[in-house]
């Protein structure tokens, strides 16, 4: 049980982030792909967070609930970062790509 939670914690730190300065160098199709990839990452992370949150931790496992909460909070923070990235990309696409409006 703890191994699963710790593995999920390790996976949550592998977010490929692109700085906002790079968005202005991306074509409209690249922005579309990046937006889709980010949406996929958000969904994947939300599913992982849900699995962690619904995990039943035995009472004899000291600190198990604390680890579970920490992992869920880390996943929530990751989702928030991805959503911010997504908003920046969407604004850039709206500004530069007339067909996406």
HELIX and SHEET records of a PDB file:
HELIX    1   1 UNK A    2  UNK A   11  1                                  10    
HELIX    2   2 UNK A   20  UNK A   23  1                                   4    
HELIX    3   3 UNK A   28  UNK A   53  1                                  26    
HELIX    4   4 UNK A   64  UNK A   96  1                                  33    
HELIX    5   5 UNK A   98  UNK A  100  5                                   3    
END                                                                             
